[in-house]
Amino acid sequence: MGYKELSLKLSPDFSPDELRQTVAKILHLSDFSYQIITQSLDARKKDSIHWLVRVGVTSKELKGPAPTPAPTLSIPYKKRNQRVVVVGSGPAGLFSALVLQQAGFAVTLIERGKDVDARAESIATFENGGIFDPTGNYAFGEGGAGTFSDGKLTSRSKHIAKERHYILSRYIEAGAPDEIAYLAHPHLGSDHLRSIVKPLRQTFQTLGGDIQFETELKNLMIEGSTIMEAVIENASITRTLKADIFVLATGHSAYETYRLLIALGVQFKTKHFALGARIEHPQTLINEAQWGTPRLSGVLAAEYRLTSTTARHLPVYTFCMCPGGTVVPATAYPNQSSVNGMSLQARDGHFANAACVAAINLDSILGTETSPLAALDWVEALERQFFETTKSYALPACRIDDFIHQKLSGSLDSTSYPLGLELTPLWTMFPEQVGTSIQAGLVDFSRKIKGFETGTIMGLESKTSAPIQSLREDDLLCAGFKNLYLAGEGSGHSGGIMSSAADGVKIAMRIIA
Ligand SMILES: Cc1cc2nc3c(=O)[nH]c(=O)nc-3n(C[C@H](O)[C@H](O)[C@H](O)COP(=O)(O)OP(=O)(O)OC[C@H]3O[C@@H](n4cnc5c(N)ncnc54)[C@H](O)[C@@H]3O)c2cc1C
């Protein structure tokens, strides 16, 4: 059997037959198999938009050896008499728990929120005007913050090839489409994510793992530098869980858990993070701007990623763009406001949304050195202030044009956000340096995307990354502790689904080693 790789330019709506025929023609083959290695859309020239596809072709009519497969994660199993408690079932906690259970540890995974089906019901109730459920919302519940998201699986983290391969393989086994392994911008969509977390949980349970929902970590009992047991609460009943190792993967919305850890002496430092708002446009406006046409057969919806850097302002960029998506209320707590975006696999909604945020250093914004606790208090107070402005989960919002000219025009377009918008001079709600930087960014973006200024901007977007970071030893242990690991976004060492899941896997592999 011989092997050859080819780079092809294919039409936006190419079919598997067309790909096959192209390979056969170029390599003069009749009997062969192929596998897509990478696939990305090249839309730089609107009159020749095409897919760039790299394929690996195997055939007895070819010469040349197949490339050596990239190294994959090897999880050594042995019977171990060690118990691990993992807290949080988001990407970091779930994958950490799965790897550890696969390696022979006895793992208990506790999650303060509901299982995914009950969580979906709570979210639907809330979005239909019902009460907010602290155990079932866009931040808390089975699968963590990523479950009701766009499910973008891109990551800027370096050196996670093995972990990425492991995670994508588990997603595909659990029902995700094969294309996530090769698309340049893979995404799962909220509908797929919801159905994928269940088989992942079942795999963990089949291996002997124990998962307990609506069970919250309340305290840790410490002797010297060793955690002896976790104090947990379920249905107002408090009990303790003993373990040899504790992995906390509680995400960056878990303010009480952060405060508990700080009080227990876990060391954090403040770090740069991003703050801003969500912008929304009709998807056809974005398609026209990016492709020169409102629809492109074979491609779901156009994306954008914009950055603006000037000497006078903070860097401003768009983030977590959700083509054909919905803006959602992503607060983890009642009477606070925080938005995010999601989309379904088909990305066929009427709107496109994205975060538009300024990169900030809180010390320079506040003009004083900020402690980790003060940073958390500051972000939480802003989330409360946004809620207080409308006295509801309706979002303060205005037209992008109004934000740029700092003058309300008196109207708001329709939105995908389910709980309504309230016309507000949004620029006044941010610290001045953040507001003027976002304003300058919006001016810049309006030059790059035709019609950009006609969109809507709404706030608050406060969760693009954690404002604090835990101190870690080289072996990933929490500084000063012998058996405590902080994994994922809450540790401040990762951001997004893929890098948080990879962080959980890396920590599990360190524990195994
Ligand atoms: C609406 C939305 C859309 C998003 N879209 C994307 C996207 O498209 N792509 C992307 O890469 N990222 C996206 N993100 C961000 C992504 O979801 C997070 O980066 C990722 O989930 C972080 O993973 P994690 O495991 O570290 O923490 P989390 O996913 O936050 O999970 C933490 C878990 O811990 C639980 N927990 C917290 N405290 C306790 C406690 N004391 N006891 C027990 N359990 C506790 C929580 O209930 C939660 O389930 C999105 C986020 C949201 C909210």
The ligand as a Gaussian input file, in Angstrom:
#p B3LYP/6-31G(d) Opt

LIG

0 1
 C      -23.066000      30.490000      26.635000
 C      -21.602000      30.165000      26.549000
 C      -21.027000      29.932000      25.307000
 C      -19.686000      29.591000      25.198000
 N      -19.180000      29.273000      23.964000
 C      -17.942000      28.753000      23.866000
 C      -17.458000      28.254000      22.628000
 O      -18.147000      28.241000      21.612000
 N      -16.193000      27.769000      22.598000
 C      -15.379000      27.753000      23.696000
 O      -14.239000      27.295000      23.602000
 N      -15.823000      28.218000      24.882000
 C      -17.079000      28.695000      24.990000
 N      -17.537000      29.136000      26.211000
 C      -16.614000      29.098000      27.356000
 C      -16.467000      27.653000      27.846000
 O      -17.728000      27.134000      28.082000
 C      -15.608000      27.601000      29.081000
 O      -14.347000      28.144000      28.761000
 C      -15.418000      26.184000      29.577000
 O      -16.646000      25.559000      29.799000
 C      -14.578000      26.166000      30.858000
 O      -14.491000      24.849000      31.305000
 P      -14.229000      24.467000      32.820000
 O      -14.423000      22.998000      32.911000
 O      -12.949000      25.033000      33.262000
 O      -15.346000      25.217000      33.679000
 P      -16.921000      25.245000      33.540000
 O      -17.356000      24.779000      32.208000
 O      -17.342000      26.582000      33.989000
 O      -17.423000      24.140000      34.572000
 C      -17.364000      24.322000      35.957000
 C      -18.390000      23.412000      36.607000
 O      -18.162000      23.397000      38.010000
 C      -19.403000      23.422000      38.694000
 N      -19.159000      23.998000      40.031000
 C      -18.789000      25.272000      40.312000
 N      -18.623000      25.423000      41.638000
 C      -18.897000      24.224000      42.215000
 C      -18.919000      23.749000      43.558000
 N      -18.583000      24.535000      44.588000
 N      -19.278000      22.457000      43.781000
 C      -19.605000      21.632000      42.743000
 N      -19.601000      22.035000      41.448000
 C      -19.241000      23.308000      41.181000
 C      -20.287000      24.289000      37.824000
 O      -21.646000      24.011000      38.033000
 C      -19.829000      23.897000      36.419000
 O      -20.591000      22.851000      35.872000
 C      -18.877000      29.507000      26.364000
 C      -19.437000      29.783000      27.619000
 C      -20.780000      30.099000      27.717000
 C      -21.387000      30.382000      29.066000

